[in-house]
């Protein structure tokens, strides 16, 4: 992780290029844990309103919450 910022209901986590070298399942679990931490802080009584975006250094999205709910986390499979 190289940076974290928030924007309303969303936390935006910037990751380095090394993120892509981690196995898919590890990246997915990291993203799920990041979302869970944010949801516990931001909206513990309505966790699906907390959103996560995982971006690389040039702000391309490589994971995060799906539009249907904050808890539905995805990461690129690569």
C-alpha positions in Angstrom: 0.0 0.0 0.0 1.4 3.4 -0.9 -1.5 5.7 0.1 -5.0 6.0 1.5 -7.5 8.7 1.1 -11.2 9.0 1.6 -13.9 10.7 -0.4 -17.4 10.6 1.1 -18.4 7.0 1.7 -15.4 5.7 -0.3 -11.9 4.9 0.9 -9.3 4.8 -2.0 -6.3 2.7 -1.4 -3.3 3.1 -3.8 -1.1 0.0 -4.2 2.3 -0.4 -5.8 3.0 -2.5 -8.9 4.0 -5.4 -6.5 0.2 -5.8 -5.9 0.0 -7.7 -9.2 2.6 -10.2 -8.2 0.5 -11.5 -5.2 -1.8 -14.5 -5.9 -5.4 -13.6 -6.7 -6.8 -15.1 -3.5 -4.4 -13.1 -1.3 -5.2 -9.9 -3.1 -8.9 -10.6 -2.7 -8.6 -11.3 1.0 -6.5 -8.1 1.5 -9.2 -6.1 -0.3 -12.0 -7.7 1.8 -10.1 -7.0 5.0 -9.5 -3.4 4.0 -13.2 -3.0 3.2 -14.2 -4.6 6.5 -11.9 -2.2 8.5 -13.4 0.8 6.6 -17.0 -0.4 7.1 -16.4 -0.8 10.8 -15.1 2.8 11.1 -17.3 4.6 8.6 -20.7 2.9 8.9 -20.9 0.1 11.4 -24.7 0.0 11.4 -25.0 0.1 7.6 -21.8 -1.5 6.3 -22.8 -1.8 2.7 -22.7 2.0 2.4 -18.9 1.9 2.9 -17.1 1.7 -0.4 -13.6 0.6 -1.3 -11.5 1.4 -4.4 -8.1 -0.2 -5.0 -6.1 1.8 -7.5 -2.5 1.6 -8.9 -0.1 4.6 -8.9 -1.7 6.1 -12.1 -5.3 5.8 -10.6 -6.4 2.9 -12.7 -8.9 0.8 -10.7 -7.7 -2.8 -10.0 -10.3 -3.7 -7.4 -12.9 -2.5 -4.8 -16.6 -2.6 -4.2 -19.1 -3.4 -6.8 -22.0 -1.1 -7.5 -24.6 -3.3 -5.8 -23.0 -3.1 -2.4 -19.8 -2.1 -0.6 -19.3 -5.7 0.7 -19.2 -7.2 -2.8 -15.4 -6.9 -3.4 -13.6 -7.7 -6.6 -9.9 -7.6 -7.7 -8.5 -8.1 -11.2 -7.6 -11.7 -11.8 -4.5 -11.2 -14.0 
